[in-house]
Amino acid sequence: MEATLEGFASPHLFSGSTLDAYTSGVWHASALLADRVKTVRQPYSGASVTDLQAQVDAVDLDRPLGDTGAALHEVARLYLDNAIWFHEPTYVAHLNCPVAIPALSAEVLISAVNSSVDTWDQSATGTLIERRLIDWTAGRIGFGPGADGIFTSGGTQSNLQALLLAREETLAHRDMPREAALPLLRIFATTESHFSVGKSAGILGLAKDAVVAVATDGDGRMDPGALAAALLDVRRDGAIPMAVVATAGTTDLGRIDPVAAIAPICGDAGVWLHVDAAYGCGLLVSARRRHLLDGIENADSVTVDFHKSFFQPVSSSAIVVRRGETMRRIAVHADYLNPRTATVPNQVDKSLQTTRRFDALKLWMTLRTIGSEQIGDMFDTVVDRAHQAWEHLLADPDFDVLTEPSLSTLLFRYRPRGMGVEQCDELMPRLRQELFRDGQAIVAGTTVGGHYWLKFTLLNPNTTMGNLKDVLDLIRGIGHRLSAEPTTTAAVMA
């Protein structure tokens, strides 16, 4: 099609003149997805990396199919037929959740309108909806009216921004040159904290030893006494405490650091307290377990991942701060985007991103359709299920279980009578790989105390104890078969 003085009339761009093509494309995509999901009976096809790589490499991206329907069917073969299905009840591996249907409806609007919520003149009401949801979340945390925040791409970005704010607040109150203070800044966290804490320290230009490991209480929770001692030791050595990172829902054990005891220590020391509640934020709407987050209202910043325990599609996360003025320390103004003289709210003033999707609409639709109480009930359900699985494993002589769950993660391993610890450590990674290749169930794996454990991560309220027993029977069968075979040195998944 040729360009004219009136413009290039493309039939492939969304507009009022291409609505028939749009509705047809969206309908065909949803119908194709529904057709595939109807036949899904397990979380993975079992296809190998080699097979899938060959299929993807065979596509000539410079020779278009010329038809949306044909492209959809190709994608269905490449992607849908080999997707990892988080809604399947035997997917119990990582912190991935089945997603709320109202949020999927919002995705249709978000992708087509394509708002960017960095400035008012690109989003209008989208900005106001996001700000209202930040206020709502701050209220659930227990922050006052001066709180603020911004939606982010995920917990890693939220943690990075929180530590950036902590760095700027700390430097603003130091009577020394910035370049002299920066190598002295220290972050305090346990070894159970998310890997993004150490990653953020590097991004922020801190010293290699900037993250100080605080001892735990023996059960994976930060020891307040050890924190107080660590703060004193660092100051005695001439370094500068910058931030304490408490975790509400550690990745492996689901532990919740005692924020109520940690907060006054941080307050007395004048140190920024960040609570990484990416996993445990579902407790904010729990009718039975909200007390587990007691003290979080005294944090300076909190990470929440709605795309974990609020059952939202990726991405949907936020960083929320108790004192909104702290966010202004990272504001950068550009005359072409968000001039200082602006009288309208420009969210880019507070965000690490410029162009940013209107992901907040997904949470808005979910809250307005099913409400926060039902979200809390769903999160309570997966926590209940983890405790039921723990009790079941305690009574099964073929399995070791590490510890009682706090949230919805559970570490265990197949180790029948007569199997030594070293043999079990060698077997578990191979067992997990074989289970993944089979495709009927997917579990995670990790190392704790020098030993390899399998991990249930439950975020699907539709997963029943019957489903978990089926997974354990699969593990038992594969474990029995592999333990009878000669040991190989084949590579396994981490």
C-alpha positions, 0 to 999 in steps of 0.5 A: 500500500502506497503512502499518500498526502493523506497518510499511510492507511495501514489495515494492521494498526488499531483504530476506528477504521480497523475495528473489524480486524481487531475484534476478529483477531482478538476473538480468534486468539481467545478462541484458540487459547480456549481450545488449547486450555480445554485439552490441557491435562498437565502443566507441561508437554515434556518437550526438550530444549533441543526439540523446541529450539529446532522448531523456533529456529525453523521460522523465517522471520523475514517471510511473513505469513500475511494472515493473523490466523495463520500466525496465531496457529503457528504461535499455538504450535510453538508456544501454547502447545509447550507452555508452562500452565500455572493454572494446572493444579499439579504445577507447584514449582515457583511463585506463579499464580493462576490469574483472575479473569477480571484482570484478563479483561483489563489486559484487553483494554490495556494492550489496545489503548496502550496508555503510558502512565508516565505523564498525565497527557498520555494516561489521564484517568489511568494516572488517577486509578493507579494513584488510588490503588497506591493509596488503597495499598498504603492503607492496607499496610497501615501507612497514613495519608502522607504515603505514596508509591508507584507500580513497578515491573516486579519485586526486583525493581521494587526492591531496587527502588526502595534501596535507591530511596534509602541511599539518597535519604542516608546521603542527604543526612551525612555531612561528608562528600557523596563520593566518600560516603558511598563506599561506606554504606551498608545494607542489613539482610539475612541470607534468606532475603531475595537475591535482588538485595545483593543485585541492587547493591551492585547496581547502586554502586555500593561496595562489594561487602555492602550487604551485611548478613544478619543471623537468623533465629535458627528457623530462617527469621531475622534475629532482632538481637543480631541486627542490633549488634550488627548495626553497632559493629558496622558503626564501630568500624566506621561504616554507615548503616543505610537500610535494613531489609526485612522479608515477609515471605522468604522464597524458600521457607516462606518465613516472615521476619519479626518486623514488629521487633525490627522496626524500633531497632531501625527507628532508634538507629535512624536506619531505613527499614524496607519490608520485602513483602513480594510474596507475603503481601496477600496477608494484607487482605487475609481475614485470618493471618493479617497479624503476621504482618504486624509492625509493617506499618512502621516500615519506610518502604514496602514491596508488594507483588500483586502478580503473586498472592493477589492472582494478577497477570505479570506484571503487577507490583508496587513500591509503597513508601510511608513518607511520600516526600522521600520519593522526590529525592529521585525525581528528574524533570525534562521540559519535554516530558514533566517540567517542574512547572507542571500542575498535573500529576506526572507519575514519571516523577516517581518511577524508575521507568519512563514508558510504563504500562497501565498494569494497575487496571488489572488490580482495579478490575479484580477488586471491583469484581471479586473484592479483596475479601475473596482474594484474601480467602484464596491466599489463606486457602493455599497456606492451609493446603501447605500445612495439610501437605506438611502433616501428610508428609510427616506421616509418610516414611518415604519422605523427609520434610524440613520444617513446618511451613509459614506461608505456602512453601514446603521443602521435602525430599524422597528418602525411603528407609535405607537411603543415605543422605549423600545418595539422597542429595545426588538423587534429588536433582535428577528426580526433579529433572525426570519429573519435569521431562514427564510433564505431569507435574512440576516442582521446584528445587533448592539447597538448604543447609548443604542438602538438596530439597524439593519444594512445593510452592502453592499459589493455586487455590484449586490445588487439592490434597488429592493433587498433591498426593498424586504428585508425591506418588509420581515422585515416589515412582521416579525416585524408586526407579532412579535409585535402582539405576547406576548413577550418571553424571548427566547435567541436571536442572539447578 
